[in-house]
Amino acid sequence: MSKGCDAALSLLQSVLKKCHIRTVMLSLQDSMDALLDGWLGSVLGGAGEAVRTVLGTPKDKTKYRLVNRLHMHYIFMRLPLLSEKNLFFIGPYLSAPLSPEAVLELGESLGLSPAAQRPLAEYYAALPVVAEDDRLLLAVDAFCEAAFGTDTFLTEEIDANGILPLSPLSAVSGTEGTHEAMADIEAMEQRYAFENQLIETVRRGQLHKEKLLSFILTTQMFEQRVQDPVRNAKNYCIIMNTLLRKAAEEGGVHPLHIHRLSSKLALRIEQVGETKQIPALMREMFSAYCRLVHKHTTAHFSPVVKKTVLLIDADLSAELSLRSLAEAQHVSPGYLSTVFRKETGKTLSAYLRDARIHRAMHLLSTTGLQIQTVASHCGIMDVQYFSKLFKQQTGKTPKEYRAAARR
């Protein structure tokens, strides 16, 4: 395998890892049990059949896809590597979330007792969901083209209904207590790992990672802690809102901005009427906090610039001249002007102008306030000057912008 393809493999593995999709390299002699990770592996594994026995010898330049009777999807292929471990497996993952009812029926078909149903549900809730039209699968195809050296490789579907589990389940009944305890530990570890990843991602304002969360944020991730499923899901949203508040604070956002957003989201949470609305709301919360950090972080600013930005953002209708802002912090206007431009990349007047226009755009698109009132909220008392400035910056008059925003 060329160095380029080797690098492509490392990149693909890194991308899949960030999407919480497991990958493993196996040889033909390795046990198929290696494909079952975590709690389910401890319950269903044990037969130890080799890959060659179950799947035969995979052909070169061929991508294989299989779905077993546990609804778990895998992709695997034989790579041109010198190592014996040249079989690259991706999975397990789901093509769509399993409903709680489907998980119950699956548990029954596996012969699991009611006590083992909760860890089974938690296991499936932790599996990533990759739809058939997901672009991530295009990345896998692009990797195959690089690895196989051709864009005309074969794709074969395997009827894997009989593959995994590999042994009868009746033998595990005596160890269900151990398996359930392991499942509880693993579920707890997964939740804490997810929370830590969430906090770090928001702290750094990494909005581009929103797509990665779609593999995790489903209605299945909610452990039933109260009888009402909607209330239960809302409670998880409240917990997430609290975590994201802390992440934004660590990202250098002033509590003033955090409070505004968290209060708004708290109202949104209580307005939810169905559990199916929760994943989308959680993704919206994640995006909103990332944007907040990206826009309002002052982590890299000096104290004087932090205070200046806060004074501007707190009240655009206040006295915000260079002199007044400098006097409020007991520094000279010249010093404030120099350090502000150096750290923000904008002059104070340009920063003020942009802040006022953005505030005006928000008010025009979300309220019915008169144009003159909008101008005063933005700290501009002359409505004609406000309209002229607004059109210079946006290409539309305030009235035209409002009309376009309401279409």
Order of alpha helices (4+ residues) and beta strands (2+ residues): alpha-beta-alpha-alpha-beta-beta-beta-alpha-alpha-alpha-beta-alpha-alpha-alpha-alpha-alpha-alpha-alpha-alpha-alpha-alpha-alpha-alpha
